[in-house]
Amino acid sequence: MSPSSPQTWLITGSSSGFGEAFVRQLRAAGDNVIATGRNASTKLARLQDTGAKILDLDVTSPASIIEAVAKEAWDLFPGGIDVVVNNAGYIESGAVEELTQEDMDRCLRTNFHGPMNITRAFLPYLRARGTGTLLYVGSQAGWHGDPSASSYCASKFALEGAVECLAKELAMFAPQLRVHIVEPGYFRTSAFSNINHVPARVPAYAEFNSATRAFEAGVVGNEPGDPEEAVKRMIELVKGTGMAEGKKTRGKIARAALSLDARLTLDPHSRLSRPDRRHVLPHPFHRSTFHRMDGHPRESCIGTGATPPAPPPPFRQRPVSSTTPCHTGRFVSPERLITASDRRRALHSALRRQNRRRALRLRRALSAPRANTWCHHDVGDQCLRRQRPDKLSTTSPTEHGSGAAHTPGLRTVPVVGRRKVRT
């Protein structure tokens, strides 16, 4: 189907956030829209002026009910449905030790089992017709785990794994069907204002829970991402227009990262061994943490007294400096967040796109000696943490590199790349 011809979309979770933006933008573009959600008669009433069809659909319903709604939705427009958008989501907040199986099942039913049941309900119709698109709204939480978000992260990990498998299966059995999952960062939706907090069950987590609530309160309304622009990019991905124009999105690409400035990175996991999350997450996210990683203290928003800590300052996108804390909690330069082989692939990509600035930075990173990327402080090619405690000697301060503290009685081993050179 041509991108200019009207398409029929079914949207789950249309009551707010991305779902509502989908409905309004698609109707403004002249597409047919079926907006679904729980208690549709009340929660979706404000969407009736757009001309969209309204259906009551709870993604946590049994599969038989979802199949009946799918048949009803398919018959609303001649030719059926072209795009199914699995947007409905649910966030459960709580430490793993405080979560019960019922708590985790509630999150999995909405974020994983619901989209899978909807997929199974619509796939027979789409395969019989031979064309169509399945679009899933994932999350940056599908890349890594975060404190108090175990059930949400687990559901997004499961969803993204299942969608990748689905894309590869349909590439064999129904190659004309497309499968995409978009992984947004922090956007100004109602997600953080509708978080469900599990009851406090373990007294030892009282301070952790208060810090979590303070962090979440500071996020609400201060997310740097614009949901309207995010939805615009997702529509472009499906239609092959705008940023997705000319991209090979059929049969090869299942995942697309959506950055805070609404830029799409198609299939980021095949390009980098680990996605560069600085482009997807706001910089302060890495600094507002609740724990220690690799034995190195990280800046924490947990207070030390009985008084709950004040909410953190609002998110602000700040430029990445040469001592930016990365996702592992170590201070590294921006170009040293990926391996050398990944840097070479990124360099070739930058040259093809004529991105001279990025190509120059990558060339410099490839030609420079490897730094101690595992160290929490940046002191050049030598680090005080790699040492031989069994062979002590006195070294001068200049042997540790500029800015390094002098520690008498320790023999320092400078590091170049992954090899150790004894002095």
C-alpha positions as CSV (number, residue, x, y, z in Angstrom):
1,M,0.0,0.0,0.0
2,S,1.3,3.5,-0.9
3,P,2.2,5.7,2.1
4,S,-0.2,8.4,0.7
5,S,-3.2,6.1,0.6
6,P,-5.4,5.9,3.8
7,Q,-4.6,3.0,6.1
8,T,-6.6,1.5,8.9
9,W,-4.9,1.4,12.3
10,L,-5.9,-0.3,15.6
11,I,-4.4,1.3,18.7
12,T,-4.4,-0.2,22.2
13,G,-4.2,2.0,25.3
14,S,-5.6,5.1,23.5
15,S,-6.8,6.9,26.6
16,S,-3.6,9.0,27.0
17,G,0.0,9.4,26.1
18,F,1.3,7.8,22.9
19,G,-2.0,6.2,22.3
20,E,-4.0,9.4,22.2
21,A,-1.3,11.1,20.1
22,F,-1.5,8.2,17.6
23,V,-5.3,8.6,17.3
24,R,-5.2,12.4,16.7
25,Q,-2.3,12.5,14.3
26,L,-3.6,9.6,12.2
27,R,-7.0,11.1,12.0
28,A,-5.5,14.4,11.0
29,A,-3.6,12.6,8.2
30,G,-6.9,11.1,6.9
31,D,-6.3,7.5,8.1
32,N,-8.9,5.3,9.6
33,V,-8.4,4.6,13.3
34,I,-9.9,2.2,15.8
35,A,-9.1,3.4,19.3
36,T,-9.3,0.8,22.1
37,G,-9.0,0.9,25.8
38,R,-10.5,-0.1,29.1
39,N,-13.9,1.6,30.0
40,A,-13.9,3.1,26.5
41,S,-17.3,4.8,26.9
42,T,-15.8,7.1,29.6
43,K,-12.0,7.2,29.1
44,L,-12.1,7.5,25.3
45,A,-15.1,9.8,25.0
46,R,-13.0,12.8,24.2
47,L,-11.6,11.0,21.1
48,Q,-15.1,10.7,19.5
49,D,-14.7,14.2,17.9
50,T,-11.8,12.9,15.9
51,G,-14.0,10.5,14.0
52,A,-12.2,7.4,15.2
53,K,-14.1,4.2,16.0
54,I,-14.2,3.4,19.7
55,L,-14.0,-0.1,21.0
56,D,-13.7,-1.4,24.6
57,L,-10.7,-3.7,24.9
58,D,-8.8,-4.7,28.0
59,V,-5.5,-6.3,27.0
60,T,-5.5,-8.3,30.2
61,S,-8.8,-10.0,29.2
62,P,-8.8,-13.8,28.3
63,A,-7.7,-14.7,24.8
64,S,-11.2,-15.7,23.8
65,I,-12.5,-12.2,24.5
66,I,-9.6,-10.5,22.7
67,E,-10.3,-12.8,19.7
68,A,-13.9,-11.7,19.6
69,V,-13.0,-8.0,19.8
70,A,-10.4,-8.6,17.0
71,K,-13.1,-10.0,14.7
72,E,-15.4,-7.1,15.4
73,A,-12.6,-4.6,14.8
74,W,-11.6,-6.3,11.5
75,D,-15.1,-6.0,10.1
76,L,-15.4,-2.2,10.9
77,F,-13.7,-1.1,7.7
78,P,-13.6,-2.7,4.2
79,G,-10.3,-4.5,3.7
80,G,-9.6,-5.0,7.4
81,I,-6.8,-3.5,9.5
82,D,-3.4,-2.5,8.1
83,V,-1.5,-1.7,11.3
84,V,-1.9,-3.0,14.8
85,V,-0.2,-0.9,17.5
86,N,0.4,-2.5,20.8
87,N,0.7,0.5,23.0
88,A,-1.0,-0.3,26.3
89,G,1.5,-0.4,29.2
90,Y,1.6,-0.6,33.0
91,I,4.4,0.2,35.5
92,E,4.7,-1.5,38.8
93,S,7.3,-0.1,41.3
94,G,8.8,-2.1,44.1
95,A,11.9,-4.0,45.1
96,V,12.2,-7.6,44.1
97,E,12.0,-8.8,47.7
98,E,8.7,-6.9,48.3
99,L,7.0,-8.1,45.1
100,T,4.7,-11.0,45.1
101,Q,3.9,-13.3,42.2
102,E,0.5,-11.6,41.8
103,D,2.3,-8.2,41.5
104,M,4.6,-9.4,38.8
105,D,1.8,-11.3,37.0
106,R,-0.3,-8.1,36.9
107,C,2.6,-6.3,35.1
108,L,3.3,-9.2,32.8
109,R,-0.4,-9.6,31.8
110,T,-0.5,-6.0,30.6
111,N,3.0,-5.5,29.0
112,F,3.7,-9.0,27.7
113,H,0.8,-11.5,27.6
114,G,-1.7,-8.8,26.4
115,P,0.3,-7.9,23.3
116,M,1.0,-11.5,22.6
117,N,-2.7,-12.4,22.8
118,I,-3.5,-9.5,20.5
119,T,-0.9,-10.6,18.1
120,R,-2.3,-14.1,18.0
121,A,-5.8,-12.8,17.5
122,F,-4.9,-10.6,14.4
123,L,-2.2,-12.7,12.8
124,P,-4.6,-15.1,11.0
125,Y,-6.3,-12.2,9.3
126,L,-3.1,-10.5,8.4
127,R,-1.5,-13.7,7.0
128,A,-4.6,-14.5,5.0
129,R,-4.5,-11.0,3.4
130,G,-0.7,-11.1,3.0
131,T,0.1,-7.6,4.1
132,G,0.1,-5.6,7.4
133,T,2.3,-4.3,10.1
134,L,2.6,-5.1,13.8
135,L,4.0,-2.2,15.9
136,Y,5.0,-2.6,19.5
137,V,5.9,0.2,21.9
138,G,8.7,-1.1,24.0
139,S,11.0,0.9,26.3
140,Q,14.6,1.6,27.2
141,A,13.7,-0.7,30.2
142,G,14.1,-3.5,27.7
143,W,17.9,-2.8,27.6
144,H,18.8,-2.9,31.2
145,G,17.4,-3.4,34.7
146,D,16.8,-0.5,37.2
147,P,16.1,-0.5,40.9
148,S,12.4,-0.9,41.9
149,A,11.5,-1.6,38.3
150,S,12.1,-5.3,38.1
151,S,8.6,-6.4,37.1
152,Y,8.4,-3.6,34.4
153,C,11.9,-4.4,33.1
154,A,11.1,-8.1,33.0
155,S,8.0,-7.6,31.0
156,K,9.8,-5.3,28.5
157,F,12.7,-7.8,28.2
158,A,10.2,-10.5,27.5
159,L,8.3,-8.5,25.0
160,E,11.3,-7.5,23.0
161,G,12.6,-11.0,22.9
162,A,9.3,-12.4,21.7
163,V,9.0,-9.7,19.1
164,E,12.4,-10.4,17.7
165,C,11.5,-14.1,17.4
166,L,8.2,-13.2,15.8
167,A,9.9,-11.0,13.2
168,K,12.2,-13.9,12.2
169,E,9.4,-16.4,12.1
170,L,7.2,-14.2,9.9
171,A,10.2,-13.5,7.6
172,M,10.0,-17.2,6.7
173,F,6.2,-17.8,6.7
174,A,4.8,-14.4,5.8
175,P,7.6,-12.2,4.4
176,Q,5.2,-9.4,3.4
177,L,4.2,-8.7,7.1
178,R,6.3,-6.3,9.0
179,V,7.1,-6.3,12.7
180,H,8.6,-3.3,14.6
181,I,9.2,-2.6,18.2
182,V,10.1,1.0,19.1
183,E,12.1,1.6,22.3
184,P,11.5,5.1,23.6
185,G,13.4,6.9,26.4
186,Y,11.7,9.4,28.8
187,F,8.8,11.2,27.1
188,R,6.1,13.4,28.7
189,T,3.3,10.9,29.0
190,S,1.3,9.9,32.0
191,A,3.4,6.8,32.6
192,F,5.2,8.1,35.7
193,S,2.1,9.7,37.2
194,N,0.2,6.4,36.9
195,I,2.8,4.1,38.6
196,N,1.4,1.5,40.9
197,H,3.5,1.1,44.1
198,V,3.4,-2.2,45.8
199,P,2.7,-2.1,49.6
200,A,5.8,-1.9,51.9
201,R,6.4,-5.4,53.1
202,V,10.1,-5.3,54.2
203,P,11.1,-2.5,56.7
204,A,14.7,-2.6,55.5
205,Y,13.5,-1.0,52.2
206,A,11.8,2.0,53.8
207,E,14.5,4.4,52.9
208,F,14.9,2.9,49.4
209,N,11.2,3.3,48.8
210,S,11.1,6.9,49.9
211,A,14.0,7.7,47.6
212,T,12.2,5.9,44.8
213,R,9.0,7.9,45.3
214,A,11.0,11.2,45.4
215,F,12.8,10.3,42.2
216,E,9.5,9.4,40.4
217,A,7.9,12.6,41.7
218,G,10.8,14.6,40.2
219,V,10.3,13.0,36.8
220,V,6.6,13.7,36.4
221,G,6.1,16.6,34.0
222,N,9.9,17.1,33.5
223,E,10.6,14.3,31.0
224,P,12.6,15.9,28.1
225,G,11.0,13.9,25.3
226,D,8.1,15.3,23.3
227,P,5.4,12.5,22.8
228,E,4.0,14.2,19.7
229,E,7.3,14.1,17.9
230,A,7.8,10.5,19.1
231,V,4.5,9.4,17.7
232,K,5.3,11.2,14.5
233,R,8.5,9.2,14.1
234,M,6.7,5.9,14.8
235,I,4.2,6.7,12.1
236,E,7.0,7.5,9.7
237,L,8.6,4.2,10.5
238,V,5.5,2.3,9.5
239,K,4.7,4.4,6.4
240,G,8.4,4.6,5.3
241,T,8.3,8.4,5.2
242,G,10.3,11.2,6.9
243,M,13.2,9.8,8.8
244,A,12.4,6.2,7.6
245,E,12.2,7.1,4.0
246,G,14.5,5.0,1.9
247,K,15.4,2.7,4.8
248,K,15.1,-1.1,4.4
249,T,12.5,-1.7,7.1
250,R,11.0,-4.9,5.6
251,G,12.3,-8.3,6.8
252,K,15.5,-7.1,8.4
253,I,14.8,-4.5,11.1
254,A,12.7,-5.4,14.1
255,R,13.9,-2.9,16.7
256,A,14.2,0.9,16.5
257,A,15.5,3.0,19.4
258,L,13.7,6.4,19.8
259,S,15.9,9.1,21.3
260,L,14.8,12.1,23.4
261,D,15.0,14.4,20.4
262,A,12.8,12.0,18.4
263,R,15.5,10.4,16.2
264,L,15.1,6.8,15.1
265,T,18.0,4.4,15.2
266,L,17.0,1.3,13.3
267,D,18.1,-2.0,14.7
268,P,20.6,-0.6,17.2
269,H,21.5,-4.0,18.7
270,S,23.0,-5.2,15.4
271,R,25.2,-2.1,15.1
272,L,26.6,-1.8,18.6
273,S,27.4,-4.5,21.2
274,R,25.6,-2.3,23.7
275,P,23.4,0.6,22.6
276,D,24.7,4.1,23.3
277,R,22.1,5.0,25.9
278,R,23.2,8.6,26.3
279,H,21.2,9.3,23.1
280,V,18.0,7.7,24.5
281,L,18.1,8.5,28.3
282,P,18.5,11.9,29.8
283,H,22.0,12.5,31.3
284,P,20.8,12.9,34.9
285,F,19.2,9.4,34.8
286,H,22.7,7.9,35.1
287,R,23.4,9.9,38.2
288,S,20.1,9.4,40.0
289,T,20.8,5.8,41.2
290,F,20.2,3.9,44.3
291,H,23.1,1.5,44.5
292,R,26.7,0.8,43.9
293,M,28.1,-1.0,40.8
294,D,31.4,-2.8,40.5
295,G,32.4,-1.7,44.0
296,H,32.7,2.0,43.0
297,P,30.4,4.4,44.9
298,R,27.9,6.1,42.7
299,E,26.1,9.3,43.4
300,S,22.9,8.2,45.2
301,C,19.7,10.0,46.0
302,I,19.2,7.9,49.1
303,G,19.4,10.0,52.2
304,T,21.3,8.9,55.3
305,G,18.9,10.2,57.9
306,A,15.4,9.5,58.8
307,T,14.0,12.4,56.8
308,P,13.0,11.4,53.2
309,P,15.3,13.1,50.6
310,A,14.0,16.0,48.6
311,P,12.9,15.4,45.0
312,P,15.8,15.6,42.5
313,P,16.0,18.6,40.2
314,P,14.0,18.4,36.9
315,F,15.6,16.5,34.0
316,R,17.7,18.7,31.7
317,Q,19.5,17.4,28.7
318,R,23.1,18.3,29.2
319,P,26.0,17.9,26.8
320,V,28.2,14.9,27.4
321,S,31.6,15.8,28.6
322,S,34.9,13.8,28.6
323,T,34.1,12.6,32.1
324,T,30.5,11.5,31.7
325,P,29.4,8.6,34.0
326,C,28.3,5.8,31.7
327,H,25.8,3.1,32.4
328,T,28.4,1.0,34.3
329,G,29.2,3.8,36.8
330,R,32.7,4.4,35.5
331,F,34.0,7.7,34.1
332,V,35.0,7.2,30.5
333,S,35.2,9.4,27.4
334,P,32.2,9.2,25.0
335,E,34.2,7.4,22.3
336,R,35.3,4.6,24.7
337,L,31.9,3.3,25.5
338,I,32.0,0.6,22.8
339,T,34.7,-1.8,21.7
340,A,37.2,-1.2,18.9
341,S,35.4,-3.4,16.4
342,D,32.2,-1.5,17.1
343,R,34.0,1.8,16.7
344,R,35.3,0.7,13.3
345,R,31.8,-0.2,12.2
346,A,30.5,3.1,13.4
347,L,33.3,4.9,11.6
348,H,32.4,3.2,8.3
349,S,28.8,4.1,8.9
350,A,29.7,7.8,9.6
351,L,31.8,7.9,6.4
352,R,29.0,6.6,4.3
353,R,26.6,9.2,5.8
354,Q,29.3,11.9,5.3
355,N,29.1,12.7,9.0
356,R,32.6,14.3,9.2
357,R,32.5,15.3,12.8
358,R,31.6,11.9,14.1
359,A,34.1,10.2,11.8
360,L,36.9,12.5,13.1
361,R,36.1,11.7,16.7
362,L,36.0,8.0,15.9
363,R,39.3,8.1,14.1
364,R,40.9,9.8,17.1
365,A,39.4,7.2,19.5
366,L,40.8,4.4,17.3
367,S,44.2,5.9,17.1
368,A,44.5,6.9,20.8
369,P,45.8,4.3,23.3
370,R,43.1,2.5,25.3
371,A,42.3,4.1,28.6
372,N,41.3,2.3,31.8
373,T,37.6,2.1,30.9
374,W,36.9,-0.1,33.9
375,C,38.3,2.6,36.3
376,H,36.0,5.0,38.1
377,H,38.5,7.9,37.6
378,D,40.3,9.0,34.5
379,V,44.0,9.3,35.0
380,G,45.3,8.5,31.5
381,D,47.1,5.2,30.8
382,Q,47.9,4.3,34.4
383,C,45.6,3.4,37.2
384,L,46.1,2.9,40.9
385,R,43.5,0.2,41.1
386,R,45.5,-2.3,39.1
387,Q,48.4,-3.2,41.3
388,R,50.4,-6.1,42.8
389,P,49.8,-6.0,46.6
390,D,52.3,-8.8,47.0
391,K,55.2,-6.8,45.5
392,L,55.3,-3.4,47.1
393,S,57.5,-0.5,46.0
394,T,57.6,3.2,46.3
395,T,56.8,5.2,43.2
396,S,56.9,8.9,42.5
397,P,53.8,10.9,41.9
398,T,54.7,11.5,38.3
399,E,54.6,7.8,37.5
400,H,50.8,7.8,38.0
401,G,50.0,10.3,35.3
402,S,48.7,13.8,35.7
403,G,45.9,14.2,38.3
404,A,46.6,10.9,40.1
405,A,47.1,10.7,43.8
406,H,50.4,9.3,45.1
407,T,50.1,6.2,47.1
408,P,53.4,5.1,48.7
409,G,54.1,1.4,49.0
410,L,52.1,0.3,46.0
411,R,53.5,-0.9,42.7
412,T,51.5,0.5,39.8
413,V,50.9,-1.4,36.7
414,P,50.2,0.9,33.7
415,V,47.6,-0.4,31.2
416,V,47.7,0.0,27.4
417,G,44.7,-1.6,25.7
418,R,44.0,-4.9,27.4
419,R,47.7,-5.7,28.1
420,K,49.4,-5.1,31.4
421,V,53.0,-3.8,31.3
422,R,55.0,-4.2,34.6
423,T,57.3,-1.5,35.6
